[in-house]
Each structure stands twice: as C-alpha cells, then as structure tokens.
C-alpha cells in the first residue's frame, strides 16, 4: 500500500464541479488500494475576499493580529475541506 499525497490549489477547487472532480480523484486513489493524504486550499478568490473583508472591518487605524488573520483565513480552507468530504 502506497502513501499518496495530493495537493489541490484554489483553482482546482474553485467551483462545485471542480470540487466534485477532486473528491472523485481522491476516492479513486483510495479505492486503488492507496492511503491518501489530501491537502486543499481555499476556493479560488476566497482568501483575497477574506483579506478584503478584514481590511474593511478593521479600517486603516487597526491592524489585526497574526492570530486573528490565521483564524479568519483558515475558514476558507475549512469550507473546502467540508465540501470535498461531502
């Protein structure tokens, strides 16, 4: 049994159809008898949207901490993870 690591960037998971294709590739690799580790990014444009939203909320007088930004940006990846698992 091989360990296969698959990485899918934002464009690869940018639409529901593409997420379905990624999920199928992951499942096919697993069904071929491999262990699979899949890494997915936020959907295309989602990270930029979240950064712009943070900028809009905080304004120019306040800079969010690295922790706050990390938590916010992780929501983009968590969304893709959940959609891929469906």
C-alpha positions as a LaTeX table, in Angstrom:
\begin{tabular}{lrrr}
\hline
Residue & $x$ (\AA) & $y$ (\AA) & $z$ (\AA) \\
\hline
Unk1 & 0.00 & 0.00 & 0.00 \\
Unk2 & 1.45 & 3.34 & $-1.08$ \\
Unk3 & 1.01 & 6.63 & 0.72 \\
Unk4 & $-0.11$ & 9.21 & $-1.84$ \\
Unk5 & $-0.14$ & 12.92 & $-1.01$ \\
Unk6 & $-2.36$ & 15.06 & $-3.22$ \\
Unk7 & $-2.37$ & 18.88 & $-3.14$ \\
Unk8 & $-5.15$ & 20.88 & $-4.75$ \\
Unk9 & $-4.83$ & 24.64 & $-5.10$ \\
Unk10 & $-7.58$ & 27.24 & $-5.22$ \\
Unk11 & $-8.24$ & 26.95 & $-8.94$ \\
Unk12 & $-8.54$ & 23.16 & $-8.67$ \\
Unk13 & $-11.31$ & 23.57 & $-6.08$ \\
Unk14 & $-12.70$ & 26.85 & $-7.43$ \\
Unk15 & $-16.18$ & 25.62 & $-8.35$ \\
Unk16 & $-18.57$ & 22.93 & $-7.12$ \\
Unk17 & $-17.86$ & 20.89 & $-10.27$ \\
Unk18 & $-14.12$ & 21.08 & $-9.67$ \\
Unk19 & $-14.58$ & 20.07 & $-6.03$ \\
Unk20 & $-16.55$ & 17.03 & $-7.18$ \\
Unk21 & $-13.72$ & 16.15 & $-9.59$ \\
Unk22 & $-11.13$ & 16.46 & $-6.81$ \\
Unk23 & $-13.25$ & 14.31 & $-4.50$ \\
Unk24 & $-13.54$ & 11.68 & $-7.23$ \\
Unk25 & $-9.74$ & 11.65 & $-7.76$ \\
Unk26 & $-9.17$ & 11.24 & $-4.03$ \\
Unk27 & $-11.70$ & 8.41 & $-3.83$ \\
Unk28 & $-10.31$ & 6.69 & $-6.94$ \\
Unk29 & $-6.79$ & 6.81 & $-5.48$ \\
Unk30 & $-8.06$ & 5.34 & $-2.21$ \\
Unk31 & $-10.09$ & 2.64 & $-3.95$ \\
Unk32 & $-6.94$ & 1.66 & $-5.88$ \\
Unk33 & $-5.56$ & 0.47 & $-2.53$ \\
Unk34 & $-3.56$ & 3.53 & $-1.53$ \\
Unk35 & $-3.51$ & 5.58 & 1.62 \\
Unk36 & $-4.32$ & 9.16 & 0.68 \\
Unk37 & $-3.44$ & 12.44 & 2.32 \\
Unk38 & $-5.20$ & 15.33 & 0.60 \\
Unk39 & $-4.36$ & 18.99 & 1.07 \\
Unk40 & $-6.82$ & 21.54 & $-0.26$ \\
Unk41 & $-6.65$ & 25.30 & $-0.49$ \\
Unk42 & $-9.47$ & 27.77 & $-0.15$ \\
Unk43 & $-11.57$ & 28.12 & $-3.29$ \\
Unk44 & $-10.18$ & 30.49 & $-5.91$ \\
Unk45 & $-10.53$ & 34.11 & $-4.76$ \\
Unk46 & $-11.72$ & 33.22 & $-1.26$ \\
Unk47 & $-8.52$ & 34.20 & 0.56 \\
Unk48 & $-8.46$ & 37.59 & $-1.17$ \\
Unk49 & $-12.14$ & 38.09 & $-0.32$ \\
Unk50 & $-11.49$ & 37.34 & 3.35 \\
Unk51 & $-8.48$ & 39.69 & 3.47 \\
Unk52 & $-10.54$ & 42.47 & 1.87 \\
Unk53 & $-13.31$ & 41.85 & 4.39 \\
Unk54 & $-10.82$ & 42.07 & 7.27 \\
Unk55 & $-9.47$ & 45.33 & 5.85 \\
Unk56 & $-12.99$ & 46.71 & 5.56 \\
Unk57 & $-13.88$ & 45.76 & 9.13 \\
Unk58 & $-10.67$ & 46.97 & 10.77 \\
Unk59 & $-10.05$ & 50.10 & 8.73 \\
Unk60 & $-6.69$ & 51.80 & 8.45 \\
Unk61 & $-6.32$ & 52.57 & 12.15 \\
Unk62 & $-6.20$ & 48.96 & 13.33 \\
Unk63 & $-4.17$ & 46.03 & 12.15 \\
Unk64 & $-5.43$ & 42.58 & 13.13 \\
Unk65 & $-3.01$ & 40.28 & 14.89 \\
Unk66 & $-1.44$ & 37.40 & 13.03 \\
Unk67 & $-3.57$ & 35.02 & 15.11 \\
Unk68 & $-6.79$ & 36.75 & 14.06 \\
Unk69 & $-5.81$ & 36.66 & 10.39 \\
Unk70 & $-4.80$ & 32.98 & 10.65 \\
Unk71 & $-8.17$ & 32.07 & 12.16 \\
Unk72 & $-10.05$ & 34.05 & 9.50 \\
Unk73 & $-8.11$ & 32.63 & 6.55 \\
Unk74 & $-8.41$ & 29.07 & 7.87 \\
Unk75 & $-12.17$ & 29.34 & 7.35 \\
Unk76 & $-11.57$ & 29.34 & 3.60 \\
Unk77 & $-9.70$ & 26.06 & 3.77 \\
Unk78 & $-12.17$ & 24.57 & 6.25 \\
Unk79 & $-15.00$ & 25.32 & 3.83 \\
Unk80 & $-13.22$ & 23.50 & 1.02 \\
Unk81 & $-12.43$ & 20.56 & 3.31 \\
Unk82 & $-16.09$ & 20.20 & 4.26 \\
Unk83 & $-17.32$ & 20.48 & 0.67 \\
Unk84 & $-14.76$ & 17.95 & $-0.57$ \\
Unk85 & $-15.74$ & 15.48 & 2.15 \\
Unk86 & $-19.42$ & 15.64 & 1.17 \\
\hline
\end{tabular}
